[in-house]
Amino acid sequence: MITEFTDTLLVLKAFLLSTAEDWVEELILSAGIIGSYGLVRYFLKGVEKRIHESHAVHFVRLLAPVSFYGVTAYLILLLPEINSLHILLSLFYILVLTSLTQSFRSYVPLGFPSYVAINLSIVASSVMVFFQNVSKTVNPLLSSSFFTYFKLFSAIIITIVLIRLYVHILDHLKDSLLGRVAKRSGLPLFVIYVAVTASWTVGTVEFSQDFVVKLAVLVGILFGYMALLVYTVVSIEKFFGEVEGSFALVESFRRFMYILAFFVLYRGIDFLFSTGETVGKLREVYVLKTELVEISILSLLEGIYLFALLVSFTSLLKHGVYVYYMRKDKEIEAGSLRSLISNVGFLIAVTLALVELGITWKVMVPIAGALGIGIGFGLQTIFNNYISGFILLLSKNIKVGDLVELEGSAGRAIGRSAETIFGKVVNINILTTVIRTTDNVEIAIPNSEFVSGKIINYSLSDPYIRVRIPFGVSYGSDPEKVREVLLRVAQENPLVLKTPKPSVWFYEMADSSLVFYLLVWVDIRKFWRMKALKSEIYFNAWKELKKEGIEIPFPQRDLWFRSPLKVEIDEGKVFKRGTQRGKKGS
């Protein structure tokens, strides 16, 4: 950097000395060119005032600086000994770019920071143009460095302009289909632009016809790829928008397509720049290298990418299957297949990622044998639950959507004191099965408990169950009347199935009441909150029994004494108490 600065000072010194030798000629020619530019600009100003079409105004505004920039460049070729022409060329370069910036601002808002950055870059690039031209004959190597800096500042100008143009287009298109495609294409196109610009700046890429064609093909492929993504998302939202799980399907599809886009970008950059040599070097740089394991930087990156790609594809597949079956109202198949795909897909993803990383079965088997003894006890529970999950999915004794009851308690904090857990199976994960109770409390239960323990499944093969609801009436009630009332209450309840028909059992002649059981059939999948059903039937039955004069008794006891009892009454105290009460009443 210090050497370049010193060489620049020497070039500037030589330029000034050469200009001073024929300063009169330099001054006259420069004054003539500047004066001519002033006259032309004055004439065009008058033309601008008469023109009302904005596009024509921009053209007229650019005409003078562009023309004199070309004239100055031509004079440099004819009169290379006139050094002041290089200064004028840089000056007209600034005027051309500032005029273009003004025209651009009339269509696309730049903002003050962007506007300042563009103008500073224009000035800096014009300085680089000047030093590049004056150092060509004196120091060609230094001229090449100035040309690199010129490309850097030009890249800054182009980048700011393209970003502001992209944002303006998005604001104009808003949420239309084309706008969504443009929005999704922003990141991959920016990556390609940065790669192309950086390569052009350092001089590794020249904009030949072949390169431009390849770039156009790659941009077209990316736009088509993002258009496919947006169109598929719109189709999913259209056909599955009301189905449970459609939002998760859309998100998993986007995630998969974004991860896959990295591969498309990688192949595209290789298509543009032929990165085979760089990739080969990364393959030879090892993180770990033994006789059995060889992990290079490239294999590490490929293993991580493959794992992410397979996991995202598994997520897409399981949500797709779930939404497909849920759309057909097949909740059991939807939940079971989703869990099965999730578990198997994760196992396949880990296995293939390890193979891609460089860990083959030759390594996995000895490692598993050596570490199995040491960590077997620690992982026993984990693998037990993991394998139990597969057993549950394959045996189908427990499925997503089933109503189950098992030992335990859930919900003491909310006042639930039941000694069993009753609820719906909502998910079968890798290690646990999630059950949602009637109080909307979710419990994660290890899978092994469903394999080794006793579980009551109310909907294993038939969702129709019989519910017993006890009633106690007084001994003076007519049993036939009681049966008639209870059957009427059951038949009027919309949750009670008409077939099989409800029935009433005269169950017991208890100490204080006649005990009847109302037996009703319900579809437990449609209504699995049995306490709520019983409560509704009790409310209605109470009203109907009261209308019919049927009494609901309370516990009573008759006392029998074997020997006679003698009761003595103190008449004086009774008379005295009665008198006191009369006085208080008066």
C-alpha positions as CSV (number, residue, x, y, z in Angstrom):
1,M,0.0,0.0,0.0
2,I,2.9,2.4,0.9
3,T,4.6,1.5,-2.4
4,E,1.5,2.2,-4.4
5,F,1.1,5.6,-2.7
6,T,4.7,6.5,-3.5
7,D,4.3,5.4,-7.1
8,T,1.1,7.4,-7.4
9,L,2.9,10.6,-6.2
10,L,5.7,10.0,-8.7
11,V,3.1,9.6,-11.5
12,L,1.3,12.7,-10.4
13,K,4.6,14.6,-10.3
14,A,5.5,13.5,-13.8
15,F,2.0,14.5,-15.0
16,L,2.3,18.0,-13.6
17,L,5.8,18.5,-15.0
18,S,4.7,17.4,-18.4
19,T,1.7,19.7,-18.3
20,A,3.8,22.7,-17.2
21,E,6.0,22.4,-20.2
22,D,3.2,23.4,-22.7
23,W,0.8,25.0,-20.3
24,V,-0.4,27.6,-22.8
25,E,-1.5,25.0,-25.3
26,E,-3.0,22.9,-22.5
27,L,-4.9,25.9,-21.2
28,I,-6.2,27.0,-24.6
29,L,-7.5,23.6,-25.6
30,S,-9.0,22.9,-22.2
31,A,-10.7,26.4,-22.2
32,G,-12.0,25.8,-25.7
33,I,-13.5,22.4,-24.7
34,I,-15.1,23.7,-21.5
35,G,-16.4,26.8,-23.3
36,S,-17.9,24.6,-26.1
37,Y,-19.5,22.4,-23.4
38,G,-21.0,25.5,-21.8
39,L,-22.5,26.8,-25.0
40,V,-24.0,23.4,-25.9
41,R,-25.4,23.1,-22.4
42,Y,-26.9,26.6,-22.6
43,F,-28.6,25.8,-25.8
44,L,-29.9,22.4,-24.5
45,K,-31.3,24.2,-21.4
46,G,-33.5,26.2,-23.7
47,V,-34.6,23.0,-25.4
48,E,-35.4,21.4,-22.1
49,K,-37.8,24.2,-21.2
50,R,-39.8,23.7,-24.4
51,I,-40.0,19.9,-23.9
52,H,-42.8,18.6,-21.7
53,E,-42.1,14.9,-22.1
54,S,-40.0,13.7,-19.1
55,H,-38.2,10.9,-21.0
56,A,-37.1,13.4,-23.7
57,V,-35.9,15.8,-21.0
58,H,-33.6,13.1,-19.5
59,F,-32.2,12.3,-23.0
60,V,-31.5,16.0,-23.7
61,R,-29.9,16.3,-20.2
62,L,-27.5,13.4,-21.0
63,L,-26.7,14.6,-24.5
64,A,-24.0,17.2,-23.6
65,P,-21.9,15.2,-21.1
66,V,-22.0,12.0,-23.1
67,S,-21.1,13.8,-26.3
68,F,-18.1,15.7,-24.8
69,Y,-17.0,12.6,-22.9
70,G,-16.7,10.8,-26.3
71,V,-15.1,13.8,-28.0
72,T,-12.5,14.1,-25.1
73,A,-11.7,10.4,-25.4
74,Y,-11.2,10.7,-29.2
75,L,-8.9,13.8,-28.7
76,I,-6.8,11.8,-26.3
77,L,-6.2,9.3,-29.0
78,L,-5.3,12.1,-31.5
79,L,-3.3,14.3,-29.1
80,P,-1.8,12.0,-26.4
81,E,0.7,14.7,-25.5
82,I,-2.1,17.0,-24.1
83,N,-2.3,15.9,-20.5
84,S,-5.2,18.2,-19.5
85,L,-7.5,16.1,-21.6
86,H,-7.3,13.3,-18.9
87,I,-8.6,15.7,-16.3
88,L,-11.5,16.8,-18.7
89,L,-12.2,13.1,-19.3
90,S,-12.6,12.4,-15.6
91,L,-14.8,15.6,-15.3
92,F,-17.1,14.5,-18.1
93,Y,-17.2,11.0,-16.6
94,I,-18.6,12.6,-13.4
95,L,-21.1,14.7,-15.3
96,V,-22.4,11.6,-17.2
97,L,-22.9,9.5,-14.1
98,T,-24.4,12.3,-12.0
99,S,-26.9,13.0,-14.9
100,L,-27.8,9.3,-15.0
101,T,-28.3,9.4,-11.2
102,Q,-30.6,12.4,-11.5
103,S,-32.6,10.6,-14.2
104,F,-32.8,7.4,-12.1
105,R,-34.0,9.4,-9.0
106,S,-36.9,10.7,-11.0
107,Y,-38.2,7.2,-11.3
108,V,-36.9,5.4,-8.3
109,P,-36.5,7.0,-4.8
110,L,-32.9,6.6,-3.7
111,G,-32.9,8.1,-0.2
112,F,-30.3,10.5,1.2
113,P,-27.7,7.9,2.4
114,S,-27.8,6.0,-1.0
115,Y,-27.6,9.2,-2.9
116,V,-24.5,10.4,-1.0
117,A,-22.9,7.0,-1.3
118,I,-23.4,7.0,-5.1
119,N,-22.0,10.4,-5.6
120,L,-18.9,9.7,-3.4
121,S,-18.3,6.5,-5.4
122,I,-18.7,8.4,-8.7
123,V,-16.0,10.9,-7.6
124,A,-13.7,8.1,-6.4
125,S,-14.1,6.1,-9.6
126,S,-13.4,9.2,-11.7
127,V,-10.2,9.7,-9.8
128,M,-9.3,6.1,-10.5
129,V,-10.0,6.7,-14.2
130,F,-7.7,9.7,-14.2
131,F,-4.7,7.9,-12.5
132,Q,-5.3,4.8,-14.7
133,N,-4.9,6.8,-17.9
134,V,-2.0,8.9,-16.8
135,S,0.0,5.9,-15.4
136,K,-0.4,3.7,-18.5
137,T,2.9,4.7,-20.1
138,V,4.8,5.5,-16.8
139,N,3.9,2.4,-14.7
140,P,1.6,-0.2,-16.3
141,L,1.4,-2.3,-13.1
142,L,0.1,0.7,-11.2
143,S,-2.4,1.4,-13.9
144,S,-3.7,-2.1,-13.5
145,S,-4.2,-1.5,-9.8
146,F,-6.1,1.7,-10.4
147,F,-8.3,-0.2,-12.9
148,T,-9.1,-2.7,-10.2
149,Y,-10.1,0.1,-7.8
150,F,-12.2,1.7,-10.5
151,K,-14.1,-1.6,-10.9
152,L,-14.6,-1.7,-7.1
153,F,-16.2,1.7,-6.9
154,S,-18.2,1.0,-10.0
155,A,-19.5,-2.2,-8.4
156,I,-20.6,-0.1,-5.4
157,I,-22.6,2.2,-7.6
158,I,-24.2,-0.6,-9.5
159,T,-25.0,-2.5,-6.3
160,I,-26.8,0.5,-4.7
161,V,-28.8,1.2,-7.8
162,L,-29.8,-2.5,-8.2
163,I,-30.9,-2.8,-4.6
164,R,-33.0,0.4,-4.7
165,L,-34.5,-0.7,-8.0
166,Y,-35.3,-4.2,-6.6
167,V,-37.0,-2.6,-3.5
168,H,-39.0,-0.2,-5.7
169,I,-40.2,-3.1,-7.9
170,L,-41.3,-5.1,-4.8
171,D,-43.2,-2.1,-3.5
172,H,-44.9,-1.7,-6.9
173,L,-45.8,-5.4,-7.4
174,K,-46.8,-5.8,-3.7
175,D,-48.3,-9.3,-3.0
176,S,-49.0,-10.3,-6.6
177,L,-47.8,-13.6,-8.0
178,L,-44.9,-11.9,-9.9
179,G,-44.1,-9.9,-6.7
180,R,-43.9,-13.0,-4.6
181,V,-41.6,-14.6,-7.3
182,A,-39.4,-11.5,-7.3
183,K,-39.2,-11.5,-3.5
184,R,-38.2,-15.1,-3.3
185,S,-35.6,-14.7,-6.0
186,G,-33.9,-11.8,-4.2
187,L,-31.4,-13.8,-2.1
188,P,-30.1,-16.3,-4.7
189,L,-29.8,-13.6,-7.3
190,F,-27.9,-11.4,-4.8
191,V,-25.5,-14.3,-4.2
192,I,-24.9,-14.7,-7.9
193,Y,-24.5,-11.0,-8.3
194,V,-21.9,-10.8,-5.5
195,A,-20.0,-13.7,-6.9
196,V,-19.9,-12.3,-10.4
197,T,-19.1,-8.8,-9.2
198,A,-16.3,-10.0,-7.0
199,S,-14.8,-12.1,-9.8
200,W,-15.0,-9.2,-12.2
201,T,-13.4,-6.8,-9.7
202,V,-10.4,-9.0,-9.1
203,G,-10.1,-9.8,-12.8
204,T,-10.9,-13.5,-12.8
205,V,-13.9,-13.1,-15.0
206,E,-14.3,-11.2,-18.3
207,F,-17.7,-10.4,-19.7
208,S,-17.4,-12.5,-22.9
209,Q,-20.3,-13.5,-25.0
210,D,-20.1,-17.1,-23.6
211,F,-20.1,-15.9,-20.0
212,V,-23.1,-13.5,-20.5
213,V,-25.1,-16.4,-22.1
214,K,-24.3,-18.7,-19.2
215,L,-25.3,-15.9,-16.7
216,A,-28.6,-15.3,-18.5
217,V,-29.4,-19.1,-18.5
218,L,-28.6,-19.3,-14.7
219,V,-30.8,-16.3,-13.9
220,G,-33.6,-17.7,-15.9
221,I,-33.3,-21.1,-14.1
222,L,-33.4,-19.3,-10.7
223,F,-36.5,-17.3,-11.7
224,G,-38.2,-20.5,-12.9
225,Y,-37.3,-22.3,-9.7
226,M,-38.7,-19.5,-7.5
227,A,-41.8,-19.3,-9.8
228,L,-42.3,-23.0,-9.2
229,L,-42.0,-22.5,-5.5
230,V,-44.5,-19.7,-5.3
231,Y,-47.0,-21.5,-7.7
232,T,-46.8,-24.6,-5.5
233,V,-47.4,-22.7,-2.3
234,V,-50.4,-20.9,-3.9
235,S,-51.8,-24.3,-5.0
236,I,-51.3,-25.8,-1.5
237,E,-53.1,-22.8,0.1
238,K,-55.9,-23.1,-2.5
239,F,-56.6,-26.8,-2.2
240,F,-55.7,-27.5,1.4
241,G,-56.2,-24.1,3.0
242,E,-59.0,-25.3,5.3
243,V,-57.4,-28.7,6.2
244,E,-55.6,-29.1,9.5
245,G,-51.8,-29.1,9.0
246,S,-51.8,-27.1,5.7
247,F,-49.8,-24.2,7.3
248,A,-47.1,-26.7,8.5
249,L,-47.1,-28.2,5.0
250,V,-46.5,-24.8,3.3
251,E,-43.7,-24.0,5.8
252,S,-42.0,-27.3,5.3
253,F,-42.2,-27.0,1.5
254,R,-40.6,-23.6,1.6
255,R,-37.8,-24.8,3.9
256,F,-37.1,-27.8,1.6
257,M,-37.0,-25.6,-1.5
258,Y,-34.7,-23.0,0.1
259,I,-32.3,-25.7,1.2
260,L,-32.4,-27.3,-2.2
261,A,-31.8,-23.8,-3.7
262,F,-28.3,-23.9,-2.2
263,F,-27.5,-26.9,-4.4
264,V,-28.9,-25.1,-7.4
265,L,-26.7,-22.1,-6.6
266,Y,-23.6,-24.3,-6.1
267,R,-24.1,-25.9,-9.4
268,G,-24.8,-22.6,-11.1
269,I,-21.7,-21.0,-9.7
270,D,-19.7,-24.0,-10.9
271,F,-21.4,-23.6,-14.3
272,L,-20.2,-20.0,-14.4
273,F,-16.8,-20.1,-12.9
274,S,-15.7,-23.8,-13.2
275,T,-14.9,-24.2,-9.5
276,G,-13.7,-27.8,-9.8
277,E,-10.1,-26.9,-8.8
278,T,-11.2,-25.0,-5.7
279,V,-13.5,-27.9,-4.7
280,G,-10.7,-30.4,-5.2
281,K,-8.5,-28.4,-2.8
282,L,-11.2,-28.4,-0.2
283,R,-11.5,-32.1,-0.6
284,E,-7.8,-32.5,0.2
285,V,-7.9,-30.4,3.4
286,Y,-8.7,-32.9,6.2
287,V,-10.2,-32.2,9.6
288,L,-9.7,-35.8,10.7
289,K,-7.8,-38.4,8.7
290,T,-7.2,-42.0,9.9
291,E,-7.1,-45.4,8.2
292,L,-10.8,-45.8,8.7
293,V,-12.1,-42.2,8.8
294,E,-11.3,-39.4,6.4
295,I,-13.3,-36.2,7.1
296,S,-12.3,-33.3,4.9
297,I,-13.7,-29.7,4.9
298,L,-15.7,-30.6,1.8
299,S,-17.1,-33.9,3.2
300,L,-18.0,-32.1,6.4
301,L,-20.0,-29.4,4.5
302,E,-21.6,-32.0,2.3
303,G,-22.6,-34.2,5.3
304,I,-24.2,-31.2,7.1
305,Y,-26.0,-30.1,3.9
306,L,-27.2,-33.7,3.1
307,F,-28.6,-34.0,6.7
308,A,-30.4,-30.7,6.5
309,L,-31.8,-31.6,3.1
310,L,-33.1,-35.1,4.1
311,V,-34.6,-33.8,7.4
312,S,-36.4,-31.0,5.5
313,F,-37.6,-33.6,2.9
314,T,-38.8,-35.8,5.7
315,S,-40.7,-32.9,7.2
316,L,-42.3,-32.1,3.8
317,L,-43.3,-35.8,3.2
318,K,-44.8,-36.3,6.6
319,H,-46.9,-33.1,6.5
320,G,-47.9,-33.9,3.0
321,V,-49.2,-37.3,3.9
322,Y,-50.9,-35.9,7.0
323,V,-52.8,-33.2,5.1
324,Y,-53.7,-35.7,2.3
325,Y,-55.3,-38.1,4.7
326,M,-56.9,-35.4,6.9
327,R,-58.5,-34.0,3.7
328,K,-60.2,-37.4,3.4
329,D,-61.2,-37.4,7.1
330,K,-58.8,-40.3,7.9
331,E,-57.3,-39.0,11.1
332,I,-55.9,-42.3,12.3
333,E,-54.0,-43.0,9.1
334,A,-52.8,-39.4,8.9
335,G,-51.4,-39.3,12.4
336,S,-49.8,-42.8,12.3
337,L,-48.2,-42.3,8.9
338,R,-46.9,-38.9,9.9
339,S,-45.2,-40.4,13.0
340,L,-43.8,-43.4,11.1
341,I,-42.3,-41.2,8.3
342,S,-40.8,-38.8,10.9
343,N,-39.0,-41.6,12.8
344,V,-37.8,-43.6,9.7
345,G,-36.8,-40.4,7.9
346,F,-34.7,-39.1,10.7
347,L,-32.9,-42.5,11.0
348,I,-32.2,-42.5,7.3
349,A,-31.0,-38.9,7.3
350,V,-28.5,-39.6,10.1
351,T,-27.2,-42.7,8.5
352,L,-26.7,-41.2,5.0
353,A,-25.2,-38.0,6.5
354,L,-22.6,-40.0,8.5
355,V,-21.7,-42.0,5.3
356,E,-21.3,-38.8,3.4
357,L,-19.2,-37.4,6.2
358,G,-16.8,-40.3,5.9
359,I,-18.0,-42.6,8.6
360,T,-18.8,-45.9,7.0
361,W,-20.3,-49.1,8.3
362,K,-16.8,-50.5,8.8
363,V,-16.3,-47.8,11.4
364,M,-19.8,-47.8,12.8
365,V,-19.9,-51.5,13.8
366,P,-16.6,-51.5,15.9
367,I,-17.6,-48.2,17.5
368,A,-21.0,-49.5,18.3
369,G,-19.5,-52.7,19.8
370,A,-16.9,-50.8,21.9
371,L,-19.2,-48.1,23.1
372,G,-22.2,-50.3,23.5
373,I,-21.0,-51.8,26.8
374,G,-20.1,-48.4,28.3
375,I,-23.1,-46.4,27.3
376,G,-25.6,-49.3,27.0
377,F,-27.0,-48.7,30.5
378,G,-27.2,-44.9,29.9
379,L,-29.0,-45.3,26.6
380,Q,-31.2,-48.3,27.6
381,T,-34.2,-46.1,28.3
382,I,-33.8,-44.0,25.2
383,F,-33.5,-47.0,22.9
384,N,-36.3,-48.8,24.7
385,N,-38.6,-45.9,24.1
386,Y,-37.3,-45.4,20.5
387,I,-38.0,-49.0,19.5
388,S,-41.3,-49.0,21.4
389,G,-42.4,-46.1,19.2
390,F,-41.9,-48.3,16.1
391,I,-43.7,-51.2,17.8
392,L,-46.7,-48.9,18.5
393,L,-46.8,-47.6,14.9
394,L,-46.5,-51.1,13.4
395,S,-48.8,-53.0,15.8
396,K,-51.5,-50.2,15.7
397,N,-52.6,-51.1,19.2
398,I,-52.3,-47.3,19.9
399,K,-52.9,-44.9,17.0
400,V,-53.2,-41.1,16.8
401,G,-56.8,-40.2,17.5
402,D,-57.4,-43.1,19.9
403,L,-59.0,-42.5,23.3
404,V,-57.0,-44.2,26.0
405,E,-56.9,-44.5,29.8
406,L,-53.9,-45.5,31.9
407,E,-52.8,-45.3,35.5
408,G,-51.5,-42.0,36.8
409,S,-52.8,-38.5,37.5
410,A,-52.9,-35.3,35.4
411,G,-54.1,-31.9,36.4
412,R,-53.8,-31.7,40.2
413,A,-52.9,-28.1,39.8
414,I,-56.3,-27.4,38.2
415,G,-58.3,-29.4,40.7
416,R,-58.5,-32.8,38.9
417,S,-58.2,-35.6,41.5
418,A,-58.8,-38.7,39.3
419,E,-56.3,-41.5,39.7
420,T,-56.2,-42.4,36.0
421,I,-55.3,-40.4,32.8
422,F,-58.0,-40.3,30.1
423,G,-57.4,-38.5,26.9
424,K,-56.8,-38.6,23.1
425,V,-53.5,-39.6,21.5
426,V,-52.4,-36.6,19.5
427,N,-48.9,-37.6,18.5
428,I,-46.5,-40.5,18.6
429,N,-43.0,-39.1,18.7
430,I,-39.6,-40.7,18.6
431,L,-39.4,-41.2,22.4
432,T,-42.8,-40.2,23.8
433,T,-46.5,-40.4,23.0
434,V,-48.5,-37.2,23.7
435,I,-52.0,-37.5,25.2
436,R,-54.4,-34.6,25.5
437,T,-56.9,-34.9,28.4
438,T,-60.4,-33.5,28.5
439,D,-59.0,-30.4,30.3
440,N,-56.7,-29.7,27.4
441,V,-53.7,-30.8,29.4
442,E,-51.0,-32.5,27.3
443,I,-48.9,-35.3,28.8
444,A,-45.8,-36.8,27.2
445,I,-45.7,-40.5,28.2
446,P,-42.7,-42.7,27.4
447,N,-43.5,-45.1,24.6
448,S,-42.3,-48.1,26.6
449,E,-45.2,-47.7,29.0
450,F,-47.6,-48.5,26.2
451,V,-45.7,-51.6,25.3
452,S,-45.1,-53.1,28.8
453,G,-48.1,-51.6,30.7
454,K,-51.8,-52.2,30.6
455,I,-53.6,-49.6,28.6
456,I,-57.3,-49.2,28.1
457,N,-58.1,-48.2,24.5
458,Y,-61.7,-47.1,24.1
459,S,-61.4,-46.9,20.3
460,L,-59.1,-49.7,19.2
461,S,-61.4,-51.4,16.7
462,D,-64.8,-49.9,17.4
463,P,-65.5,-46.3,18.5
464,Y,-69.0,-47.1,19.8
465,I,-69.1,-47.6,23.6
466,R,-71.8,-48.0,26.2
467,V,-71.9,-45.5,29.0
468,R,-73.6,-46.3,32.3
469,I,-75.3,-43.5,34.2
470,P,-76.6,-44.4,37.7
471,F,-79.9,-42.9,39.2
472,G,-81.4,-43.4,42.6
473,V,-85.1,-42.8,43.3
474,S,-87.3,-43.2,46.4
475,Y,-89.0,-46.4,47.3
476,G,-92.4,-44.9,46.5
477,S,-91.6,-44.4,42.8
478,D,-93.0,-46.4,40.0
479,P,-90.1,-48.3,38.3
480,E,-91.9,-48.3,34.9
481,K,-92.4,-44.6,35.1
482,V,-88.7,-44.1,36.0
483,R,-87.7,-46.2,33.0
484,E,-90.0,-44.2,30.7
485,V,-88.6,-40.9,31.8
486,L,-84.9,-42.0,31.5
487,L,-85.4,-43.4,28.1
488,R,-87.1,-40.2,26.9
489,V,-84.2,-38.1,28.2
490,A,-81.7,-40.4,26.5
491,Q,-83.5,-40.3,23.2
492,E,-83.8,-36.5,23.2
493,N,-80.0,-36.1,23.6
494,P,-78.3,-35.6,20.2
495,L,-75.1,-37.3,21.3
496,V,-76.8,-40.6,22.2
497,L,-76.9,-43.0,19.3
498,K,-80.3,-44.2,18.1
499,T,-78.8,-47.6,17.3
500,P,-78.2,-49.6,19.6
501,K,-81.1,-48.2,21.5
502,P,-80.7,-46.9,25.1
503,S,-81.9,-49.1,27.9
504,V,-82.6,-48.9,31.6
505,W,-81.6,-51.5,34.2
506,F,-83.2,-51.9,37.6
507,Y,-79.9,-52.5,39.2
508,E,-80.4,-52.6,43.0
509,M,-82.8,-52.1,45.9
510,A,-80.4,-50.2,48.1
511,D,-80.8,-49.0,51.7
512,S,-82.2,-45.6,50.9
513,S,-83.2,-45.8,47.2
514,L,-84.1,-47.8,44.2
515,V,-81.0,-47.8,41.9
516,F,-81.4,-47.7,38.1
517,Y,-78.8,-47.5,35.4
518,L,-79.4,-45.7,32.2
519,L,-77.3,-47.3,29.4
520,V,-76.6,-45.2,26.3
521,W,-74.3,-45.8,23.3
522,V,-72.1,-43.0,22.0
523,D,-69.4,-42.5,19.3
524,I,-66.5,-41.7,21.5
525,R,-64.5,-40.2,18.6
526,K,-67.1,-37.5,18.1
527,F,-67.6,-36.8,21.7
528,W,-65.1,-38.1,24.2
529,R,-65.9,-35.8,27.2
530,M,-68.0,-38.3,29.2
531,K,-68.4,-36.1,32.3
532,A,-70.0,-33.4,30.1
533,L,-72.4,-36.0,28.6
534,K,-73.4,-37.3,32.1
535,S,-73.9,-33.8,33.4
536,E,-76.2,-32.9,30.5
537,I,-78.3,-36.1,31.0
538,Y,-78.5,-35.5,34.8
539,F,-79.7,-31.9,34.2
540,N,-82.5,-33.1,31.9
541,A,-83.4,-36.1,34.0
542,W,-83.8,-34.0,37.1
543,K,-86.3,-31.8,35.4
544,E,-88.3,-34.7,33.9
545,L,-88.3,-36.7,37.2
546,K,-89.5,-33.7,39.1
547,K,-92.3,-33.1,36.6
548,E,-93.5,-36.7,37.1
549,G,-93.4,-36.4,40.9
550,I,-90.6,-38.9,41.3
551,E,-88.4,-38.1,44.3
552,I,-84.7,-38.3,44.5
553,P,-84.1,-39.5,48.1
554,F,-81.4,-38.7,50.5
555,P,-79.9,-41.3,52.9
556,Q,-82.3,-42.3,55.8
557,R,-82.0,-44.6,58.8
558,D,-84.8,-46.2,61.0
559,L,-83.9,-46.7,64.7
560,W,-85.5,-49.6,66.6
561,F,-85.1,-50.0,70.4
562,R,-85.6,-53.4,72.0
563,S,-86.7,-52.0,75.5
564,P,-89.4,-49.3,76.0
565,L,-88.2,-45.7,76.3
566,K,-89.5,-43.3,79.0
567,V,-89.7,-39.7,78.1
568,E,-90.1,-37.1,80.8
569,I,-91.2,-33.5,80.0
570,D,-90.6,-30.6,82.4
571,E,-93.8,-28.6,82.0
572,G,-92.5,-25.7,84.0
573,K,-89.5,-25.1,81.7
574,V,-91.7,-25.6,78.7
575,F,-94.2,-23.0,80.0
576,K,-91.3,-20.6,80.9
577,R,-89.7,-20.9,77.4
578,G,-93.0,-20.4,75.7
579,T,-93.6,-17.2,77.7
580,Q,-90.2,-15.8,76.9
581,R,-90.7,-16.4,73.2
582,G,-94.1,-14.6,73.4
583,K,-92.5,-11.6,74.9
584,K,-89.8,-11.4,72.3
585,G,-92.4,-11.7,69.6
586,S,-94.4,-8.8,71.0
